């Protein structure tokens, strides 16, 4: 079978990557590709963040039997349009949708242009789908998959419990043409590695813990070493949901990487309390190349910390900043702007960042993400489609999709101003929509990331011409 896997573009590539317009490798698709290749299938990956206009040419050139698309909430409407185009070009091609949104709200993809919706981990379900098509067997029931039968969708039952040891090593050869373009801020090119899955904490705005039913799974160190040894990129982002939960394990992993002679420059997520608790572990990682931590500070008031269920104090947050400075580790600090912010709250946030000399502040708007209690109903959602469902295009954590204490225009103006106040932090990404003083809603889907990719290509060409 020929399988085309697609990472869609969006109006804003910020969810999960801070606000620097980072475009990092589609690691989830590389895992899918590895599993399918084990079964003898031919795979291509189309990253529409880098190639927003390539879909039709790819379909006509390769004529895949299966097209699989992954989606966060901000991609839902784009993915439906992609599947519609696939069916227009190749009516008999099987369309499969998976990812975070499909796991929690599969019904948003119950449309005629979609044949199958995968909930949860996708490697094994997609392998079963491809095998069933190859062998001419029915596509229902398959565990973890909703299958369209006529105009209705039927569940194949629950996805089996994830076991990390059952997953193949991701196939990075499949993205060889794009690898030089993947970046996070000044880290370019950058590779992603996942050493653990899940998070034991219960932040109200996050659904990662619910995906894993509260479990925290850790890969064997030898498996991680084997994977890192195959990565040519100097920069490596450990994309664990929270890397330093188990300090003893992370210390052993750092020692194993050192013993293996693997020299990389690392960036990863870390909670402030994990940082404070594991100072010696972070010191060990600093010595083997850890340069930056993406820290969800999220709130600067006891009121918001309680509302977000962060289980941490302002004092501990400030201690974490001090320890990071002493270790020489840069903090990329994430702040969740509550929709009840007043002008004074915005001013307090600015003063907090300036007081702690945070060079890389990152901002998101408190957003009811699928899988969280904040979205147990749609009653509080003001951004709607004509059919009454939420306008998922705006669920990129950069738009207020629920009521704000300030007038909507004033809230947006104050939020935009955060980027202008700290615009020096975004010198690597001058095309951030708020720095460009353009509306995040405007323009075609993918226009911003397409412009960014072409601009960086021109910069690279200029650099090579000077070499």
C-alpha positions, 0 to 999 in steps of 0.5 A: 500500500502507498500511504501519504501522511500529512501534518496540516498547516494552520493560521498560527503555529504556536500551540505547544511551541511557545510563540516563536513560530517554531516548525519542528519535525512531525515526530508523531508521523515518523512513528507512524511511518516506521510502523507501516514500513515494518509491514512493507508499505510505502510511505511519504510525509507531506508537511504542509507547514513547509509545503502548503500548496503541495497537496494536489501535486502530491496526490496526482503524482503518487496516487496514495491508497491511504491518506492519514492526517493528524490534527490538534483542535486548531487544525480541525476545519483545515483537515476536513478541507484536506480530506475533501480535496483528497476525495475529489482527486482520488475518490477511492483513497481511504482517508484517516484522521487522528491526533489529539482532537480526534482522541477526545472529540472524534465526532468533529470528523464524522463527515463523508470525506472521512473514512476512519477516525483514530482515537489515542496512539495511532501506530497499531491502529494504522497498521491494522487499517493498512493490513485490512485494506491490503487483505480486502477485509472490512475496516470495522471493527478495529480497536481504537478506530471509528469507521464510517459505514454509509453515513454513520460512524461505528466504534471498533472499541477501545484502543489497547493500553499503550506500551512504549516497548511496542513502538518502533524507533521513529523513521527520520529518513522519511523527512530527509528533504525537510530536516534542514528547515526544522527549527525552534527559535535559533535552534536550527536544524532541530530534532525531537526525541521523546523519552517518556509519555504522560504527566502525573499533574492535573493542571486544569488547562491541560489534557495530557494526563487524561490521554494517558489516564494519569500514567507516566511511562518511561522509555528504557535508557538503552532505547533512547541512547540508540535513537539519539545516536542516529540523529545528525542534528546538533540541537535536540528537543526532548519533547516529553510532557514533563521530562524531570518527574523522575530525577533518578532516571534522568540522572542515569540517562544523562550519565548514559549519554555522556558515556556514549559520547553523544554531544548534543545541545538540549532543550526540554520541558520542566516544571519549576518544582521539578527544577527545584527538587532536581537541582543536581540532576539539572546540573548533570544535564547542563554539563552534557549540553542542556541549554534551555528549559521550557517552563510552564510558569503559567500564573503569577498570582496565588489566585490563578495558581489555584485556579489552574491547579498548579500545586506550586507557590510563587516562592518556589517559582522564584526559587526556580528562576534563581537556581536556573541562573546559578546553573547557567540554564536559560528559561523559556517561560510560558504564561497563561493569560487568564480571560478574567485579566484586567489592565492591571493584571497585564501590567503586573505580568509585565513587571513580573517578567521584567523583575525576574529578567526573563529573556524569553517570555511566552504567552497563551490565552487560557483556552478550553482544550478538548479533554479538560473540564474547561470544555466539559460543555460548549456553553461558555464558548463564544467562538462558534461555527454556523453549525453551533460547534466551536470555531476550532480555527481559533483554538490555537491558544492565541485567541480568547474563545470564551468571555473576557472581563475586559471588552474583547477588543481591549483584551486583545489589544492588551494581549498583543501589547505583551509581544510588543513590550518584549519584542526583543525576545522575538528577534529570531521570528520577526514575522510573529503576527502580533509583531506584524500588527496583523489580525491572527484571523486574517489571511489564508490558512498557512499563509504565515508559515508559508511566508516564514518558510520562504523567508528562511529559504532566502536567508539560507540561500544568501548565507550560502552565497556568502560562504 
